[in-house]
Amino acid sequence: MKDVAPSIILKVVCRRLVPFVQIFGLYVIMHGHSSPGGGFQGGVILASSVMLLVLCDGLEPVQRRFSVAMATAATSTGVLLYAGVGVLSLLLGANYLDYGILPGAEPRSLGMLVIEVGVGITVTGALVSIFYDLLGFE
Amino acid sequence: MNYLHLVVTGLTGLLLFLGSLDMPNTGDPQSAPAVHVSPRYIEDSLKETAVPNMVTAVLADYRGFDTLVETAVVFTGAMAVLLILRSHREEQ
């Protein structure tokens, strides 16, 4: 992708906006229990914040922080985390993905939180790595 | 050959349409899911999972396997797209 130089207004507004978008994405993931939301939706919001940053700052500076390899690895890490919770409950002596055996006061809630985070990581990684690869074309 | 495709597609569509005729009407209170699955979720999901959002409780707990494979579908789709995009780039 050609390095475009957007106006200073666009750059400043994007940079100020991105933290709020990311906080909102994390909020949607973490509050999937008590309000509409969850891993899929929050992951898309997080990925959109990376895309916004690429649109205003260009590909190079963003990929220094969140590289292609990291995005691709995140895609599989999320699935691994989800399946890992299942294996963990299997090791603790319950059925696969039966969160009731996990430690804590509300184990089912905890298990759901972990898998929602896993789903969020996968969706973020998938969207960002597809976005990066599409931008790689001249 | 194209007519054969059209016939196969049409027959499949007809089969799916015929199958949908046996489905209960939308919002039918006497349908099987509304009679015993939904009341169970509405009455017991908060007690059993301590999660106030019923949709999340069904999605992530009762149907945890479904969501796991759903995530695997997202992963597989992303990998397929990446493989296609990157193979084209190497040819250039």
gemmi code that builds the backbone of each chain (N, CA, C; Angstrom):
import gemmi

chains = {
    "A": [
        ("MET", (0.848, -1.194, 0.000), (0.000, 0.000, 0.000), (0.877, 1.234, 0.000)),
        ("LYS", (0.519, 2.202, -0.820), (1.265, 3.467, -0.842), (1.088, 4.175, 0.494)),
        ("ASP", (2.190, 4.839, 0.903), (2.083, 5.603, 2.143), (1.350, 6.902, 1.856)),
        ("VAL", (0.131, 6.974, 2.341), (-0.641, 8.198, 2.134), (-0.398, 9.105, 3.329)),
        ("ALA", (-0.498, 10.392, 3.100), (-0.331, 11.355, 4.190), (-1.654, 12.073, 4.407)),
        ("PRO", (-2.516, 11.521, 5.286), (-3.785, 12.192, 5.525), (-3.580, 13.485, 6.307)),
        ("SER", (-4.592, 14.301, 6.312), (-4.459, 15.597, 6.965), (-4.250, 15.420, 8.459)),
        ("ILE", (-3.684, 16.412, 9.088), (-3.357, 16.350, 10.509), (-4.625, 16.173, 11.342)),
        ("ILE", (-5.734, 16.757, 10.872), (-7.003, 16.646, 11.605), (-7.429, 15.185, 11.672)),
        ("LEU", (-7.368, 14.530, 10.491), (-7.771, 13.128, 10.413), (-6.908, 12.271, 11.335)),
        ("LYS", (-5.593, 12.536, 11.293), (-4.664, 11.736, 12.095), (-4.945, 11.883, 13.584)),
        ("VAL", (-5.110, 13.140, 14.029), (-5.311, 13.389, 15.452), (-6.632, 12.784, 15.915)),
        ("VAL", (-7.684, 12.974, 15.107), (-8.991, 12.456, 15.512), (-8.960, 10.936, 15.591)),
        ("CYS", (-8.325, 10.278, 14.600), (-8.239, 8.815, 14.614), (-7.497, 8.335, 15.847)),
        ("ARG", (-6.358, 8.976, 16.129), (-5.560, 8.524, 17.274), (-6.303, 8.714, 18.577)),
        ("ARG", (-7.079, 9.780, 18.693), (-7.847, 9.994, 19.927), (-9.011, 9.010, 20.024)),
        ("LEU", (-9.491, 8.585, 18.849), (-10.678, 7.732, 18.823), (-10.346, 6.278, 19.146)),
        ("VAL", (-9.168, 5.820, 18.698), (-8.837, 4.394, 18.776), (-8.887, 3.837, 20.204)),
        ("PRO", (-8.331, 4.537, 21.221), (-8.420, 3.967, 22.578), (-9.846, 3.745, 23.031)),
        ("PHE", (-10.747, 4.685, 22.686), (-12.142, 4.533, 23.106), (-12.792, 3.347, 22.401)),
        ("VAL", (-12.462, 3.182, 21.109), (-13.009, 2.042, 20.371), (-12.534, 0.739, 21.000)),
        ("GLN", (-11.241, 0.712, 21.387), (-10.701, -0.523, 21.953), (-11.296, -0.815, 23.323)),
        ("ILE", (-11.454, 0.242, 24.132), (-12.078, 0.042, 25.446), (-13.504, -0.474, 25.268)),
        ("PHE", (-14.220, 0.087, 24.277), (-15.587, -0.373, 24.039), (-15.599, -1.828, 23.600)),
        ("GLY", (-14.618, -2.217, 22.751), (-14.530, -3.618, 22.328), (-14.307, -4.546, 23.514)),
        ("LEU", (-13.380, -4.146, 24.408), (-13.138, -4.971, 25.604), (-14.383, -5.026, 26.474)),
        ("TYR", (-15.077, -3.895, 26.583), (-16.309, -3.857, 27.388), (-17.349, -4.826, 26.827)),
        ("VAL", (-17.486, -4.830, 25.494), (-18.486, -5.716, 24.881), (-18.132, -7.181, 25.141)),
        ("ILE", (-16.821, -7.491, 25.103), (-16.420, -8.884, 25.374), (-16.677, -9.241, 26.844)),
        ("MET", (-16.224, -8.352, 27.757), (-16.297, -8.689, 29.178), (-17.721, -8.650, 29.713)),
        ("HIS", (-18.582, -7.813, 29.122), (-19.936, -7.691, 29.630), (-20.938, -8.518, 28.845)),
        ("GLY", (-20.430, -9.499, 28.060), (-21.356, -10.366, 27.342), (-22.277, -11.134, 28.274)),
        ("HIS", (-21.891, -11.229, 29.556), (-22.699, -11.987, 30.507), (-23.979, -11.262, 30.880)),
        ("SER", (-23.859, -9.938, 31.056), (-25.001, -9.216, 31.624), (-25.649, -8.255, 30.644)),
        ("SER", (-25.068, -8.063, 29.481), (-25.686, -7.174, 28.490), (-25.450, -7.777, 27.114)),
        ("PRO", (-26.152, -7.293, 26.103), (-25.917, -7.833, 24.767), (-24.450, -7.689, 24.377)),
        ("GLY", (-23.907, -8.699, 23.775), (-22.505, -8.658, 23.377), (-21.876, -10.015, 23.507)),
        ("GLY", (-20.571, -10.059, 23.436), (-19.857, -11.315, 23.521), (-18.618, -11.293, 22.664)),
        ("GLY", (-18.004, -12.455, 22.540), (-16.723, -12.538, 21.858), (-16.767, -12.129, 20.400)),
        ("PHE", (-17.775, -12.576, 19.670), (-17.831, -12.277, 18.238), (-17.938, -10.771, 18.002)),
        ("GLN", (-18.880, -10.140, 18.704), (-19.114, -8.713, 18.492), (-17.921, -7.891, 18.957)),
        ("GLY", (-17.413, -8.191, 20.168), (-16.281, -7.432, 20.690), (-15.035, -7.603, 19.841)),
        ("GLY", (-14.828, -8.818, 19.321), (-13.668, -9.053, 18.465), (-13.719, -8.212, 17.202)),
        ("VAL", (-14.926, -8.075, 16.624), (-15.067, -7.253, 15.422), (-14.749, -5.797, 15.750)),
        ("ILE", (-15.199, -5.311, 16.931), (-14.931, -3.916, 17.298), (-13.429, -3.702, 17.487)),
        ("LEU", (-12.757, -4.660, 18.154), (-11.306, -4.536, 18.345), (-10.579, -4.521, 16.996)),
        ("ALA", (-11.001, -5.418, 16.080), (-10.364, -5.455, 14.764), (-10.595, -4.148, 14.022)),
        ("SER", (-11.790, -3.549, 14.180), (-12.070, -2.306, 13.470), (-11.188, -1.177, 13.986)),
        ("SER", (-10.784, -1.243, 15.271), (-9.897, -0.199, 15.781), (-8.524, -0.293, 15.113)),
        ("VAL", (-8.050, -1.536, 14.889), (-6.768, -1.697, 14.193), (-6.882, -1.170, 12.756)),
        ("MET", (-8.025, -1.478, 12.109), (-8.211, -1.007, 10.731), (-8.232, 0.513, 10.674)),
        ("LEU", (-8.885, 1.150, 11.653), (-8.931, 2.612, 11.692), (-7.532, 3.187, 11.813)),
        ("LEU", (-6.715, 2.546, 12.653), (-5.344, 3.006, 12.854), (-4.546, 2.876, 11.560)),
        ("VAL", (-4.763, 1.760, 10.815), (-4.059, 1.584, 9.546), (-4.488, 2.657, 8.557)),
        ("LEU", (-5.788, 2.999, 8.556), (-6.286, 3.987, 7.605), (-5.664, 5.353, 7.846)),
        ("CYS", (-5.387, 5.710, 9.111), (-4.861, 7.058, 9.346), (-3.351, 7.070, 9.480)),
        ("ASP", (-2.734, 5.982, 9.948), (-1.295, 6.006, 10.180), (-0.508, 5.253, 9.123)),
        ("GLY", (-1.156, 4.485, 8.264), (-0.423, 3.666, 7.305), (-0.099, 2.305, 7.899)),
        ("LEU", (0.329, 1.395, 7.011), (0.501, 0.003, 7.418), (1.735, -0.196, 8.296)),
        ("GLU", (2.830, 0.488, 7.952), (4.123, 0.229, 8.611), (4.085, 0.410, 10.127)),
        ("PRO", (3.701, 1.601, 10.637), (3.756, 1.795, 12.095), (2.824, 0.865, 12.855)),
        ("VAL", (1.698, 0.510, 12.242), (0.766, -0.374, 12.941), (1.324, -1.786, 13.011)),
        ("GLN", (1.942, -2.226, 11.899), (2.457, -3.596, 11.889), (3.681, -3.756, 12.766)),
        ("ARG", (4.329, -2.629, 13.143), (5.428, -2.730, 14.097), (4.890, -3.163, 15.463)),
        ("ARG", (3.657, -2.729, 15.786), (3.053, -3.103, 17.067), (2.305, -4.437, 16.982)),
        ("PHE", (1.568, -4.621, 15.886), (0.705, -5.802, 15.737), (0.994, -6.394, 14.368)),
        ("SER", (1.978, -7.319, 14.334), (2.494, -7.787, 13.050), (1.559, -8.809, 12.418)),
        ("VAL", (1.846, -9.135, 11.151), (1.064, -10.149, 10.442), (1.138, -11.483, 11.181)),
        ("ALA", (2.371, -11.819, 11.645), (2.542, -13.099, 12.343), (1.723, -13.126, 13.630)),
        ("MET", (1.678, -11.983, 14.341), (0.911, -11.939, 15.586), (-0.579, -12.106, 15.311)),
        ("ALA", (-1.061, -11.450, 14.246), (-2.484, -11.553, 13.926), (-2.845, -12.989, 13.562)),
        ("THR", (-1.979, -13.639, 12.759), (-2.255, -15.021, 12.375), (-2.191, -15.943, 13.580)),
        ("ALA", (-1.207, -15.681, 14.475), (-1.097, -16.516, 15.671), (-2.312, -16.320, 16.574)),
        ("ALA", (-2.818, -15.077, 16.668), (-3.983, -14.808, 17.520), (-5.193, -15.600, 17.049)),
        ("THR", (-5.300, -15.773, 15.706), (-6.447, -16.509, 15.163), (-6.524, -17.915, 15.743)),
        ("SER", (-5.345, -18.573, 15.829), (-5.383, -19.943, 16.355), (-5.335, -19.971, 17.878)),
        ("THR", (-4.747, -18.924, 18.498), (-4.666, -18.907, 19.959), (-6.053, -18.922, 20.599)),
        ("GLY", (-6.986, -18.167, 20.008), (-8.331, -18.098, 20.574), (-9.015, -19.451, 20.584)),
        ("VAL", (-8.924, -20.171, 19.446), (-9.529, -21.507, 19.383), (-8.876, -22.425, 20.393)),
        ("LEU", (-7.525, -22.284, 20.519), (-6.780, -23.111, 21.467), (-7.233, -22.836, 22.891)),
        ("LEU", (-7.457, -21.533, 23.211), (-7.909, -21.165, 24.552), (-9.276, -21.789, 24.843)),
        ("TYR", (-10.179, -21.692, 23.869), (-11.528, -22.255, 24.018), (-11.434, -23.764, 24.252)),
        ("ALA", (-10.715, -24.451, 23.348), (-10.596, -25.906, 23.490), (-9.840, -26.261, 24.754)),
        ("GLY", (-8.893, -25.374, 25.187), (-8.133, -25.627, 26.403), (-9.009, -25.652, 27.636)),
        ("VAL", (-10.026, -24.760, 27.678), (-10.956, -24.774, 28.811), (-11.677, -26.122, 28.866)),
        ("GLY", (-12.042, -26.625, 27.681), (-12.689, -27.931, 27.638), (-11.781, -29.021, 28.164)),
        ("VAL", (-10.521, -29.007, 27.730), (-9.571, -30.030, 28.179), (-9.321, -29.891, 29.676)),
        ("LEU", (-9.274, -28.611, 30.162), (-9.037, -28.387, 31.590), (-10.152, -29.011, 32.428)),
        ("SER", (-11.412, -28.794, 31.999), (-12.497, -29.387, 32.777), (-12.487, -30.903, 32.657)),
        ("LEU", (-11.983, -31.397, 31.517), (-11.827, -32.858, 31.358), (-10.798, -33.381, 32.349)),
        ("LEU", (-9.656, -32.644, 32.487), (-8.594, -33.070, 33.401), (-9.043, -33.006, 34.849)),
        ("LEU", (-9.919, -32.018, 35.173), (-10.383, -31.882, 36.551), (-11.438, -32.925, 36.900)),
        ("GLY", (-11.902, -33.692, 35.933), (-12.782, -34.802, 36.234), (-14.214, -34.641, 35.797)),
        ("ALA", (-14.512, -33.624, 34.981), (-15.885, -33.465, 34.502), (-15.928, -33.757, 33.005)),
        ("ASN", (-17.094, -33.529, 32.386), (-17.201, -33.711, 30.946), (-16.514, -32.565, 30.220)),
        ("TYR", (-16.266, -32.767, 28.907), (-15.649, -31.734, 28.092), (-16.535, -30.488, 28.073)),
        ("LEU", (-15.936, -29.327, 28.351), (-16.629, -28.025, 28.387), (-17.681, -27.942, 29.488)),
        ("ASP", (-17.567, -28.773, 30.514), (-18.468, -28.648, 31.666), (-17.777, -27.764, 32.695)),
        ("TYR", (-18.120, -26.439, 32.676), (-17.360, -25.473, 33.476), (-17.626, -25.602, 34.966)),
        ("GLY", (-18.630, -26.364, 35.360), (-19.002, -26.426, 36.764), (-17.883, -26.872, 37.686)),
        ("ILE", (-16.876, -27.544, 37.134), (-15.800, -28.109, 37.953), (-14.683, -27.101, 38.189)),
        ("LEU", (-14.684, -25.986, 37.411), (-13.609, -24.998, 37.536), (-13.635, -24.357, 38.919)),
        ("PRO", (-12.481, -23.842, 39.389), (-12.450, -23.203, 40.715), (-13.156, -21.847, 40.700)),
        ("GLY", (-13.470, -21.331, 41.892), (-14.091, -20.011, 41.989), (-15.519, -20.105, 42.483)),
        ("ALA", (-16.068, -18.929, 42.834), (-17.411, -18.899, 43.400), (-18.469, -19.174, 42.337)),
        ("GLU", (-18.252, -18.624, 41.120), (-19.208, -18.828, 40.035), (-18.471, -19.451, 38.859)),
        ("PRO", (-18.190, -20.758, 38.939), (-17.320, -21.374, 37.926), (-17.898, -21.321, 36.520)),
        ("ARG", (-19.231, -21.432, 36.388), (-19.814, -21.430, 35.030), (-19.633, -20.058, 34.384)),
        ("SER", (-19.811, -19.025, 35.202), (-19.606, -17.671, 34.704), (-18.160, -17.462, 34.283)),
        ("LEU", (-17.231, -17.999, 35.091), (-15.799, -17.866, 34.783), (-15.458, -18.574, 33.474)),
        ("GLY", (-15.951, -19.812, 33.334), (-15.679, -20.559, 32.106), (-16.195, -19.845, 30.881)),
        ("MET", (-17.417, -19.265, 30.993), (-17.979, -18.539, 29.860), (-17.150, -17.325, 29.520)),
        ("LEU", (-16.625, -16.628, 30.566), (-15.792, -15.451, 30.315), (-14.551, -15.852, 29.526)),
        ("VAL", (-13.908, -16.967, 29.945), (-12.666, -17.374, 29.274), (-12.942, -17.730, 27.818)),
        ("ILE", (-14.022, -18.454, 27.568), (-14.261, -18.833, 26.168), (-14.677, -17.624, 25.341)),
        ("GLU", (-15.375, -16.648, 25.958), (-15.714, -15.441, 25.196), (-14.449, -14.681, 24.823)),
        ("VAL", (-13.476, -14.628, 25.755), (-12.195, -13.982, 25.440), (-11.507, -14.736, 24.297)),
        ("GLY", (-11.569, -16.081, 24.339), (-10.984, -16.868, 23.258), (-11.618, -16.560, 21.917)),
        ("VAL", (-12.959, -16.497, 21.907), (-13.667, -16.174, 20.662), (-13.259, -14.786, 20.177)),
        ("GLY", (-13.150, -13.833, 21.122), (-12.768, -12.470, 20.743), (-11.384, -12.426, 20.116)),
        ("ILE", (-10.419, -13.168, 20.700), (-9.056, -13.185, 20.152), (-9.071, -13.758, 18.741)),
        ("THR", (-9.820, -14.861, 18.542), (-9.871, -15.474, 17.217), (-10.460, -14.533, 16.182)),
        ("VAL", (-11.592, -13.894, 16.530), (-12.252, -13.020, 15.551), (-11.369, -11.819, 15.225)),
        ("THR", (-10.742, -11.225, 16.257), (-9.837, -10.098, 16.004), (-8.706, -10.517, 15.075)),
        ("GLY", (-8.049, -11.643, 15.417), (-6.923, -12.094, 14.602), (-7.345, -12.399, 13.176)),
        ("ALA", (-8.487, -13.053, 13.010), (-8.940, -13.434, 11.666), (-9.181, -12.197, 10.819)),
        ("LEU", (-9.942, -11.231, 11.364), (-10.281, -10.045, 10.570), (-9.047, -9.216, 10.256)),
        ("VAL", (-8.162, -9.050, 11.270), (-6.982, -8.207, 11.040), (-6.040, -8.861, 10.038)),
        ("SER", (-5.862, -10.199, 10.136), (-4.912, -10.807, 9.195), (-5.470, -10.817, 7.782)),
        ("ILE", (-6.791, -10.978, 7.627), (-7.361, -10.874, 6.276), (-7.195, -9.452, 5.745)),
        ("PHE", (-7.419, -8.467, 6.620), (-7.254, -7.059, 6.234), (-5.823, -6.776, 5.795)),
        ("TYR", (-4.846, -7.245, 6.567), (-3.437, -7.045, 6.215), (-3.130, -7.654, 4.854)),
        ("ASP", (-3.616, -8.896, 4.636), (-3.270, -9.564, 3.389), (-3.944, -8.921, 2.193)),
        ("LEU", (-5.145, -8.381, 2.395), (-5.798, -7.687, 1.286), (-5.051, -6.405, 0.955)),
        ("LEU", (-4.501, -5.719, 1.978), (-3.746, -4.493, 1.737), (-2.418, -4.791, 1.071)),
        ("GLY", (-1.916, -6.043, 1.191), (-0.624, -6.379, 0.614), (-0.613, -6.318, -0.898)),
        ("PHE", (-1.797, -6.304, -1.525), (-1.844, -6.254, -2.984), (-1.643, -4.837, -3.474)),
        ("GLU", (-0.849, -4.693, -4.538), (-0.628, -3.361, -5.112), (-1.796, -2.996, -6.001)),
    ],
    "B": [
        ("MET", (-25.637, -28.526, -20.058), (-25.037, -28.713, -18.740), (-25.605, -27.709, -17.751)),
        ("ASN", (-25.778, -26.459, -18.223), (-26.315, -25.435, -17.335), (-27.744, -25.754, -16.910)),
        ("TYR", (-28.500, -26.377, -17.829), (-29.879, -26.740, -17.484), (-29.896, -27.789, -16.386)),
        ("LEU", (-28.895, -28.713, -16.435), (-28.799, -29.732, -15.390), (-28.578, -29.076, -14.028)),
        ("HIS", (-27.680, -28.073, -13.993), (-27.434, -27.349, -12.740), (-28.714, -26.699, -12.236)),
        ("LEU", (-29.436, -26.090, -13.185), (-30.676, -25.406, -12.805), (-31.677, -26.389, -12.210)),
        ("VAL", (-31.792, -27.583, -12.856), (-32.740, -28.586, -12.361), (-32.342, -29.063, -10.965)),
        ("VAL", (-31.028, -29.344, -10.778), (-30.570, -29.819, -9.468), (-30.821, -28.764, -8.401)),
        ("THR", (-30.492, -27.495, -8.719), (-30.704, -26.420, -7.755), (-32.180, -26.275, -7.431)),
        ("GLY", (-33.010, -26.342, -8.496), (-34.450, -26.207, -8.278), (-34.999, -27.326, -7.420)),
        ("LEU", (-34.561, -28.569, -7.702), (-35.052, -29.707, -6.916), (-34.619, -29.587, -5.460)),
        ("THR", (-33.349, -29.171, -5.231), (-32.884, -29.008, -3.855), (-33.702, -27.950, -3.138)),
        ("GLY", (-33.974, -26.838, -3.842), (-34.781, -25.777, -3.245), (-36.173, -26.263, -2.905)),
        ("LEU", (-36.748, -27.045, -3.834), (-38.094, -27.576, -3.596), (-38.109, -28.489, -2.382)),
        ("LEU", (-37.040, -29.333, -2.270), (-36.936, -30.253, -1.138), (-36.860, -29.478, 0.166)),
        ("LEU", (-36.033, -28.420, 0.195), (-35.899, -27.607, 1.404), (-37.225, -26.932, 1.733)),
        ("PHE", (-37.929, -26.462, 0.673), (-39.211, -25.803, 0.897), (-40.220, -26.785, 1.484)),
        ("LEU", (-40.253, -28.020, 0.921), (-41.164, -29.029, 1.451), (-40.835, -29.350, 2.897)),
        ("GLY", (-39.511, -29.412, 3.207), (-39.116, -29.689, 4.577), (-39.567, -28.601, 5.525)),
        ("SER", (-39.570, -27.346, 5.046), (-39.929, -26.240, 5.935), (-41.423, -26.200, 6.228)),
        ("LEU", (-42.223, -26.946, 5.422), (-43.670, -26.920, 5.660), (-44.030, -27.570, 6.996)),
        ("ASP", (-43.177, -28.516, 7.448), (-43.467, -29.195, 8.713), (-43.034, -28.412, 9.932)),
        ("MET", (-42.311, -27.298, 9.698), (-41.833, -26.520, 10.843), (-43.017, -25.831, 11.521)),
        ("PRO", (-42.929, -25.647, 12.852), (-43.998, -24.914, 13.533), (-43.981, -23.444, 13.133)),
        ("ASN", (-45.122, -22.780, 13.263), (-45.193, -21.366, 12.933), (-44.319, -20.555, 13.886)),
        ("THR", (-43.879, -19.400, 13.401), (-43.068, -18.531, 14.251), (-43.883, -18.070, 15.447)),
        ("GLY", (-43.325, -18.280, 16.654), (-44.010, -17.822, 17.855), (-45.152, -18.719, 18.290)),
        ("ASP", (-45.234, -19.931, 17.724), (-46.291, -20.859, 18.117), (-46.051, -21.339, 19.554)),
        ("PRO", (-46.937, -21.036, 20.498), (-46.684, -21.428, 21.890), (-46.767, -22.932, 22.113)),
        ("GLN", (-47.360, -23.679, 21.165), (-47.494, -25.120, 21.351), (-46.375, -25.918, 20.680)),
        ("SER", (-45.419, -25.225, 20.017), (-44.354, -25.964, 19.343), (-43.443, -26.629, 20.371)),
        ("ALA", (-42.724, -27.657, 19.919), (-41.922, -28.456, 20.851), (-40.887, -27.631, 21.620)),
        ("PRO", (-40.102, -26.755, 20.960), (-39.128, -25.985, 21.739), (-39.795, -25.054, 22.748)),
        ("ALA", (-40.945, -24.479, 22.379), (-41.586, -23.528, 23.285), (-42.223, -24.227, 24.472)),
        ("VAL", (-42.471, -25.542, 24.335), (-43.173, -26.234, 25.424), (-42.209, -26.675, 26.512)),
        ("HIS", (-41.016, -27.199, 26.122), (-40.155, -27.662, 27.217), (-38.735, -27.147, 27.228)),
        ("VAL", (-38.159, -26.705, 26.095), (-36.777, -26.223, 26.130), (-36.709, -24.788, 26.644)),
        ("SER", (-37.544, -23.899, 26.064), (-37.493, -22.488, 26.456), (-37.822, -22.267, 27.924)),
        ("PRO", (-38.893, -22.884, 28.467), (-39.173, -22.663, 29.893), (-38.023, -23.084, 30.792)),
        ("ARG", (-37.353, -24.170, 30.413), (-36.214, -24.630, 31.201), (-35.122, -23.559, 31.241)),
        ("TYR", (-34.790, -22.985, 30.065), (-33.767, -21.938, 30.025), (-34.228, -20.718, 30.814)),
        ("ILE", (-35.497, -20.317, 30.627), (-35.975, -19.087, 31.262), (-35.992, -19.245, 32.774)),
        ("GLU", (-36.402, -20.416, 33.251), (-36.545, -20.579, 34.693), (-35.219, -20.933, 35.374)),
        ("ASP", (-34.389, -21.751, 34.736), (-33.244, -22.314, 35.461), (-31.891, -21.746, 35.086)),
        ("SER", (-31.785, -20.981, 33.954), (-30.433, -20.625, 33.502), (-29.731, -19.729, 34.510)),
        ("LEU", (-30.444, -18.802, 35.158), (-29.786, -17.919, 36.138), (-29.319, -18.724, 37.348)),
        ("LYS", (-30.174, -19.666, 37.797), (-29.807, -20.492, 38.940), (-28.595, -21.364, 38.622)),
        ("GLU", (-28.594, -21.947, 37.428), (-27.560, -22.933, 37.114), (-26.222, -22.317, 36.731)),
        ("THR", (-26.266, -21.137, 36.077), (-25.020, -20.594, 35.547), (-24.594, -19.303, 36.213)),
        ("ALA", (-25.456, -18.643, 36.981), (-25.153, -17.354, 37.614), (-24.841, -16.279, 36.575)),
        ("VAL", (-25.377, -16.416, 35.358), (-25.169, -15.412, 34.318), (-26.519, -14.787, 33.983)),
        ("PRO", (-26.676, -13.469, 34.170), (-27.991, -12.859, 33.954), (-28.429, -12.820, 32.495)),
        ("ASN", (-27.468, -12.847, 31.557), (-27.841, -12.790, 30.144), (-28.125, -14.203, 29.644)),
        ("MET", (-29.428, -14.459, 29.396), (-29.851, -15.807, 29.019), (-29.243, -16.242, 27.692)),
        ("VAL", (-29.111, -15.277, 26.757), (-28.570, -15.613, 25.442), (-27.141, -16.121, 25.570)),
        ("THR", (-26.339, -15.434, 26.402), (-24.959, -15.875, 26.599), (-24.920, -17.234, 27.280)),
        ("ALA", (-25.815, -17.444, 28.255), (-25.833, -18.732, 28.954), (-26.107, -19.871, 27.973)),
        ("VAL", (-27.057, -19.667, 27.057), (-27.363, -20.718, 26.078), (-26.209, -20.881, 25.105)),
        ("LEU", (-25.687, -19.739, 24.628), (-24.651, -19.769, 23.601), (-23.359, -20.405, 24.110)),
        ("ALA", (-22.925, -19.998, 25.317), (-21.588, -20.379, 25.772), (-21.598, -21.573, 26.704)),
        ("ASP", (-22.736, -21.896, 27.297), (-22.740, -22.995, 28.259), (-23.548, -24.185, 27.758)),
        ("TYR", (-24.864, -23.999, 27.604), (-25.696, -25.132, 27.166), (-25.290, -25.600, 25.775)),
        ("ARG", (-24.957, -24.639, 24.907), (-24.548, -24.995, 23.540), (-23.071, -24.705, 23.341)),
        ("GLY", (-22.258, -25.035, 24.337), (-20.829, -24.731, 24.265), (-20.132, -25.409, 23.101)),
        ("PHE", (-20.526, -26.636, 22.782), (-19.904, -27.351, 21.661), (-20.170, -26.615, 20.356)),
        ("ASP", (-21.404, -26.138, 20.205), (-21.786, -25.426, 18.991), (-20.906, -24.203, 18.794)),
        ("THR", (-20.713, -23.437, 19.899), (-19.915, -22.217, 19.792), (-18.444, -22.537, 19.562)),
        ("LEU", (-17.966, -23.638, 20.150), (-16.574, -24.044, 19.914), (-16.334, -24.310, 18.437)),
        ("VAL", (-17.242, -25.081, 17.821), (-17.052, -25.407, 16.410), (-17.305, -24.178, 15.545)),
        ("GLU", (-18.195, -23.281, 16.020), (-18.418, -22.019, 15.312), (-17.115, -21.215, 15.246)),
        ("THR", (-16.404, -21.157, 16.388), (-15.117, -20.463, 16.412), (-14.131, -21.156, 15.485)),
        ("ALA", (-14.167, -22.490, 15.463), (-13.284, -23.230, 14.558), (-13.625, -22.924, 13.104)),
        ("VAL", (-14.922, -22.659, 12.821), (-15.315, -22.301, 11.455), (-14.725, -20.949, 11.081)),
        ("VAL", (-14.776, -19.976, 12.015), (-14.158, -18.668, 11.760), (-12.675, -18.845, 11.479)),
        ("PHE", (-12.016, -19.671, 12.310), (-10.584, -19.937, 12.140), (-10.300, -20.567, 10.785)),
        ("THR", (-11.084, -21.609, 10.425), (-10.848, -22.297, 9.154), (-11.082, -21.376, 7.969)),
        ("GLY", (-12.157, -20.561, 8.057), (-12.436, -19.617, 6.976), (-11.307, -18.632, 6.798)),
        ("ALA", (-10.807, -18.086, 7.931), (-9.699, -17.130, 7.847), (-8.478, -17.780, 7.231)),
        ("MET", (-8.182, -19.017, 7.648), (-7.005, -19.699, 7.110), (-7.155, -19.945, 5.615)),
        ("ALA", (-8.372, -20.299, 5.159), (-8.591, -20.537, 3.731), (-8.354, -19.261, 2.942)),
        ("VAL", (-8.909, -18.127, 3.457), (-8.719, -16.848, 2.765), (-7.241, -16.479, 2.714)),
        ("LEU", (-6.537, -16.670, 3.841), (-5.114, -16.320, 3.882), (-4.317, -17.168, 2.901)),
        ("LEU", (-4.633, -18.487, 2.855), (-3.891, -19.360, 1.940), (-4.095, -18.921, 0.503)),
        ("ILE", (-5.336, -18.575, 0.137), (-5.604, -18.158, -1.244), (-4.869, -16.850, -1.546)),
        ("LEU", (-4.989, -15.867, -0.613), (-4.364, -14.559, -0.862), (-2.856, -14.696, -0.957)),
        ("ARG", (-2.250, -15.478, -0.046), (-0.788, -15.552, -0.022), (-0.250, -16.364, -1.186)),
        ("SER", (-0.994, -17.377, -1.658), (-0.516, -18.145, -2.797), (-0.509, -17.265, -4.056)),
        ("HIS", (-1.505, -16.364, -4.172), (-1.514, -15.455, -5.320), (-0.325, -14.504, -5.271)),
        ("ARG", (0.021, -14.083, -4.050), (1.117, -13.104, -3.939), (2.453, -13.742, -4.335)),
        ("GLU", (2.641, -15.035, -3.966), (3.903, -15.673, -4.298), (4.081, -15.860, -5.805)),
        ("GLU", (2.941, -15.985, -6.530), (3.040, -16.168, -7.961), (3.528, -14.900, -8.650)),
        ("GLN", (3.255, -13.752, -8.049), (3.574, -12.492, -8.721), (5.074, -12.252, -8.801)),
    ],
}
model = gemmi.Model(1)
for chain_id, residues in chains.items():
    chain = gemmi.Chain(chain_id)
    for i, (resn, *xyz) in enumerate(residues, 1):
        res = gemmi.Residue()
        res.name, res.seqid = resn, gemmi.SeqId(i, " ")
        for name, pos in zip(("N", "CA", "C"), xyz):
            atom = gemmi.Atom()
            atom.name, atom.element = name, gemmi.Element(name[0])
            atom.pos, atom.b_iso = gemmi.Position(*pos), 0.0
            res.add_atom(atom)
        chain.add_residue(res)
    model.add_chain(chain)
structure = gemmi.Structure()
structure.add_model(model)
structure.setup_entities()
